């Protein structure tokens, strides 16, 4: 059955969240909510086209300058734009500059598509979220204002308690698991006016808390495998996305028939 609004093309812009980290496929590539949504939208739509320009580590300035002009030129029916959180989580952040870049991006994208979708990104519960909550609140309030002005839809993932559950976050504590991405895709599907296949905001089952030794072991692995390399990149001015190209840089047909369930 064709998607309700008759979208025939979809372009996703952003950072690692939209690229699909950490929803890893067997070949080491990432899938993520945008790929899952594209496959849903493509069902029953001949020659449905999809591009994903998102690249991990990108700041709002890079998204605005590198991705937005390309995305706008594609003239897709549906466009999603999610950015700014990498800026917010840095020690120094000019939140008003981030909002200005976001506004310029929306002003460029909105007139050329049937529907622009923005998001209030999810946040993992814990001290990091609390430290940057004021910045996040400012960014998300501004996103709501932009949506009102330009007729964009907002998917409010930030307000969904289940997406703050640490069990839906990967070991790096920055990216969602496969189940987290599945829920985000369902949330966007619902916001676009479709009936969801399952209650994406349903809380996870209650489980016994982990013991002290297990938690400390996880903290040590996190510090060694993820935190220290992240600090190293910050100190040397590098990014995880340096030299990396988008996984779907062109608006191309998305063929879904006879494909395994983990595709694209």
N, C-alpha and C positions, 0 to 999 in steps of 0.2 A: 504494500500500500504506500502511495506517495506521501512524503511528509506534508503536514497540514498546510504550511504556507507555500508549498510549491518551490522551495529552494532548489536550485539546480547547480549551485556552486558554493563553496565554503573556503574561506581563508582564515587561518589562525595565526596570530602574532603574539610574541611575548618572549619569555625566558624559559628556564628549565621546567617550570610548572606545565607549560603548554607543549614543550618538547616531549614531555612524558616521563621524565625521571621521577621515581625509580621503578617504573612498571617495565621491568626488563623481559625481553623475549629470549628464547634459547640461543639465538645467534649473537646476543650481546647488545642489540639495538633496543631502543625504548619505544613503547607504544603510547600509552597515556590517554587521558580523557578526550582529547581532540580527535585522535584517530578513532576511538570508539564511537564518538558522536558522528563523525563523518560516515562511518559504515552504516549507522542507523539511518541517517539522512539519505544515503544513497539507495537504500532498499526501494525497488520499484521505480527508480528514476533513471532512465537511460542516459548514459554519458554524464552522470553526475561528476563534477570536477572538484578536486580538493588540493589545497596547498597549505603547507605548514612551514612558516618562516621563522618560527621560534628557535632560539639558540640559548643554551644554558649560560648563566653568568651575565647576561646582558642587562645593563642599566637602562633606565628610561630614556636617557639621551640617545643611546645606541639604538634602541627600539624605534624611537621617533625619527632618527636620521637614516637608519639602514633598512628598516622593515616597512615602516608606514608608507613611504612613497611607492615601493614595489607593490604592497598590498592594495593601495588605492588604485594603482594603474591596472590591476587585474579585473576590477569591476565585478567582483563576486556578489552574489545575492546576500550571503550571510558572512559577516566578519566578526571575529572575536578578538578583543584586545585586552591583554592582562599584563600589566607591568608596574614597576615602581617599588615592589617589595624588596628587591635586591638593594635599592637605594636606601630604603627605610632601615634595613638591618645593618647598615654600615655605621661605624662610630660617628662619622661626620656626614650629615645629610641636610641639604637645603630643601626642605619639604615644599616650600613655595615654588622653587624652580621645578621640582618634580611635577607638581600640579600644573604648572604652566606648560611643560612639555606634553603632559597628558591631554590638556585642553587643546593644544595645537594639533595633536594626533587625531583626536576625536573630530575636530572641525574639518580635517582633511578627509577622514574616512566616511563619516556619516552621510554626506550628500550622495555618495556614489554607490551605496548598497541598499538593499531592501531592509535589512535589519543589522544593526550594530549591537553587539553584546559586550558588556563590561562586567567585571566581577569584583566583589569584595572577597579577597583571597582567604583561604583557611589559614588558621594559625595553630601550631602545636602547643598544647597547654604546658606551661613551665615558666622558669625565670626569664628566658629570652623574650617570650611574648610579653610578659609584664614590663620588661625594661623598655620596649619600643611601642607599647600600646598607645601612647599619646600621638605618636607620629602616624601609626596605623589608623587611628580614629580620624585624624585630620585628612589623610589620603582617602579613606572610604567615604567620609562625608562629602568630599569634593567630587568623588565619582558619582554619588547620588545626584548632586547638583548638575553635573555634566549630562547625565542621562536624562534628567528632566528637560534640559534645554534642547537636546538634540534627538529626542525620541528613541534613545537607546534603552535596551533592557539591562537590568542589573541582576546578576545571580549572587545572592547573599550567602556565601559559604562561611564567612566569618562568624555569622550568627548561629551556625549549626553546631551544637555541642559535640555531636559524634565526630565531626571532622577535626576536633581538638584532641580526640582520644589518641594517646601516644601509640596505641596498637595499630593505628592506620598510618603511621609514619615509619619510614625506612630507618636503617641503622645510622644514617648520617644526620637524622633529626631535622632535615631540611626539606625532604621530598616525600610525597605520599607513596604508599605501597600500591600494588595492583588493585587491591580492594578499595583503597581510597580514590584512585582514579576512576574506578567503575562507578562509585557513588557520585563523583563530580559530573561524569558524563550524564548520569541519570538526572541530576539536578538541572543541568543545562537543557536537556531534552524536555523536562517538565516546564521550565521557564519559557520555552519556545511554544508552549501551548499543547504539548502532547500528554497523554496519560502515561505516567511512569509504570514500568514493569514491576517495580518493587519500591517500598518506602525507603528511599535513599538516606533519609535522616534518622532512621531507626537506630537507637543506641545498640552498641555491641553487648553481648551477654556479660553479666557481672562475673568476674573471676577473682580468685584469691590474689592478694597483692604479692609481688615478688619479694623474696627474702633479701636481707641486707647484702649478703655476699654476691648474689646474682646481680643486684643493681650496681654494686661497685665494680663488678667485672665488666658489665656493659659500659659503664662510664669510662673505664680505662681503655676499652677497645675503641670507643667513640673518639676519645682524645687522640689516640695513636693513629687511627686509620682515617679520621675525618677532620678533627679540629686542628691538629698541628699542620697538616697540608694546607688547610684553608688559611691559617695565619700566615704560612709561608707565602702563599700567593698574594695576600694583602701587602705584606712587607716588600715584596719585589714588584708590585704593580701588575701582576699577571692575573688572568681570569681563566676559569675552566673552559670558557668558550673561545679562547684565542685560537684563531686559525680554523675554527670549525664552521662548516657550511650547514644551512638548514637541511633537514632530512627530506622535505618535499618543496624545493625552491620554485617550482612552476605549478600553475593551475592545470592539473592533468586529470583525465578520467580516472575514476576510482571503480574498478571492477570488483564486485563482491561475490559473484556466483562462483561456486566450486572452490572457494578459498577456505583454509582452516580457520577455526574460530579465533585464533590468536593474531590474525592478520587484520589490518595492515600493520 
